[in-house]
């Protein structure tokens, strides 16, 4: 059941693109299953809207930065990376700087759904304007989400998964090998879930695995 978390199969027929801070938005609508979009090093001052983007089980769409060198700097009034109605996307190797603004770093937005996402090896800093600002957040129905190897330092809440009233369940996730440091509030919170009917896509019962993470509230 958790084979998805262990194997990332990317089809050999996908295209490879290289984006810059000046043109990255133009690539997002053209990506197809199996494609890889590499964000070159530099400072990206706009946000990243990942909307209605779908890979496939054996051909994920990969959005990747150059580790430590691809930096998204937050702007006011908009989360830095938003997912809306997406599936089979692998997001990795970005650095996100919140500039102490009242925005979230990575958010699966309310009113939509996301499934089979991998959020891996990202560094998230300075999303600490108040406790309501989150490093990684989900507010829509999401399932089979892997959050692996990320560093979140100085957020209001490190990870806030699900809605406070139980209406946006976080289902069947894997949260592994992350470090969450010096948050104002919780390092991580997963909300309760209201009863729901099983459908062909959304499982009624699934396990979320949380393992090998570091949670630290100590100041330097």
C-alpha positions in Angstrom: 0.0 0.0 0.0 2.9 2.3 0.6 4.9 1.4 -2.5 4.2 4.8 -3.9 6.4 6.3 -1.1 9.3 4.0 -1.9 9.4 4.2 -5.7 9.4 7.3 -7.9 9.0 6.1 -11.4 9.4 8.9 -14.0 8.7 8.0 -17.6 11.7 8.2 -20.0 9.6 10.0 -22.6 9.1 13.2 -20.6 10.6 16.5 -21.6 13.2 18.4 -19.6 12.9 22.2 -19.3 15.1 24.8 -17.6 13.4 27.9 -16.1 14.8 31.2 -14.8 13.3 33.9 -12.5 12.2 35.8 -15.6 10.3 33.1 -17.4 9.4 30.3 -15.0 5.7 31.1 -15.1 5.5 30.4 -18.9 6.4 26.8 -18.4 3.7 25.8 -15.9 0.8 25.3 -18.3 2.8 23.2 -20.8 4.0 20.5 -18.4 2.8 16.9 -19.2 3.2 13.6 -17.3 6.9 12.6 -17.1 8.2 16.2 -17.7 10.9 17.8 -15.4 11.1 21.5 -14.9 14.4 22.6 -13.3 14.5 26.1 -11.8 17.9 27.6 -12.3 19.8 29.2 -9.4 18.7 32.7 -8.5 16.1 34.6 -6.5 12.5 34.2 -7.5 10.4 37.1 -6.2 7.0 35.9 -7.6 5.0 33.0 -6.1 4.6 29.5 -7.6 1.0 28.6 -8.5 0.7 24.8 -9.2 -2.9 24.6 -10.4 -4.8 21.8 -12.3 -1.5 20.0 -13.0 -1.5 16.2 -13.2 1.2 13.7 -13.7 0.6 10.0 -13.8 1.4 7.1 -11.5 4.5 6.1 -13.5 5.2 9.5 -14.9 5.2 12.2 -12.2 5.8 15.8 -13.1 9.0 17.0 -11.3 9.5 20.6 -10.2 13.0 20.9 -8.9 15.4 23.6 -7.8 19.1 23.5 -7.5 19.7 22.7 -3.8 20.6 25.8 -1.8 20.6 28.1 -4.9 17.0 28.3 -6.1 15.4 30.7 -3.7 11.8 31.9 -3.6 11.4 35.0 -1.6 7.8 35.6 -0.2 5.7 38.5 -1.3 2.8 40.0 0.6 -0.7 38.6 0.5 0.1 35.3 -1.3 1.5 32.0 -0.2 4.8 31.2 -1.7 3.8 27.9 -3.3 0.2 26.9 -3.8 -1.2 23.6 -4.9 -4.7 23.5 -6.2 -6.3 20.4 -7.8 -3.0 18.6 -8.5 -1.8 15.0 -8.6 1.5 13.1 -9.1 3.7 16.1 -8.6 7.2 15.9 -7.1 8.4 19.2 -5.6 12.0 19.2 -4.4 15.2 21.2 -3.6 13.8 24.7 -3.1 14.7 27.3 -0.5 11.7 29.4 0.6 12.3 32.7 2.6 9.1 34.1 4.2 10.6 37.5 5.0 8.5 37.4 8.2 5.3 38.2 6.1 1.8 36.9 6.9 1.8 34.1 4.3 2.4 30.4 4.2 5.3 28.7 2.5 3.7 25.6 0.9 -0.1 25.2 0.9 -2.6 22.8 -0.5 -5.4 25.3 -0.8 -8.9 25.2 0.5 -11.7 24.3 -2.0 -9.5 21.9 -4.0 -8.0 18.5 -3.7 -4.5 17.1 -4.1 -3.2 13.5 -4.1 0.1 11.7 -4.7 2.3 14.7 -4.1 5.9 14.4 -2.9 7.3 17.5 -1.1 11.0 16.7 -0.5 14.3 18.3 0.6 13.1 21.9 0.8 14.4 24.5 3.2 11.7 26.9 4.7 12.7 29.8 6.8 11.2 33.0 8.3 7.5 32.2 8.0 7.0 33.5 11.5 4.9 36.7 11.4 2.6 35.0 13.8 1.4 31.6 14.9 -1.1 31.4 12.0 1.7 31.2 9.4 2.7 27.7 8.4 5.6 26.0 6.8 3.5 23.3 5.1 -0.3 23.4 5.3 -3.3 21.6 3.7 -6.7 23.0 3.7 -8.3 20.9 0.9 -9.0 17.2 0.9 -5.6 15.5 0.3 -4.4 11.9 0.2 -1.2 10.0 -0.3 1.0 13.0 0.4 4.7 12.4 1.2 6.6 15.1 3.1 10.2 14.0 3.3 13.5 15.5 4.3 12.4 19.1 4.6 13.8 21.7 7.1 11.4 24.2 8.5 12.9 26.8 10.8 11.2 29.8 12.3 7.6 29.3 11.3 4.4 30.1 13.2 3.4 26.4 13.0 5.7 24.0 11.2 3.1 21.7 9.6 -0.7 22.3 9.9 -2.5 19.5 8.1 -6.3 19.5 7.8 -8.8 22.1 8.6 -9.7 23.0 12.2 -13.3 21.8 11.8 -12.3 18.4 10.4 -13.6 19.2 6.9 -10.4 19.0 5.0 -8.8 15.6 5.8 -5.2 14.7 5.5 -5.4 11.0 4.5 -2.8 8.3 4.2 0.3 10.5 4.3 4.0 9.9 5.0 5.9 12.4 7.1 9.5 11.3 7.4 13.0 12.7 8.1 11.9 16.3 8.5 13.4 18.8 10.9 11.1 21.5 12.4 12.9 24.1 14.5 11.9 27.1 16.6 8.2 27.5 15.8 6.0 29.9 17.6 3.3 27.3 18.1 3.1 23.6 17.3 5.9 22.0 15.4 3.2 19.9 13.7 -0.5 19.4 14.0 -2.8 17.0 12.1 -6.4 17.8 12.6 -9.3 15.4 13.2 -11.5 14.2 10.3 -15.2 14.1 9.9 -16.9 10.9 8.7 -16.8 10.4 5.0 -17.9 7.8 2.4 -15.3 5.9 0.5 -15.1 6.8 -3.2 -13.1 5.3 -6.0 -10.3 7.8 -5.4 -10.5 9.0 -1.8 -10.0 6.2 0.7 -12.3 6.0 3.7 -9.6 4.4 5.9 -5.9 4.9 5.6 -2.8 5.1 7.8 -0.6 8.1 8.1 3.0 7.2 9.0 5.1 9.7 11.0 8.7 8.6 11.6 12.3 9.7 12.0 11.5 13.4 12.3 13.2 16.0 14.6 11.0 18.5 16.5 12.8 21.2 18.4 11.5 24.2 20.4 14.9 25.3 21.8 16.2 28.7 20.7 19.8 28.9 19.4 
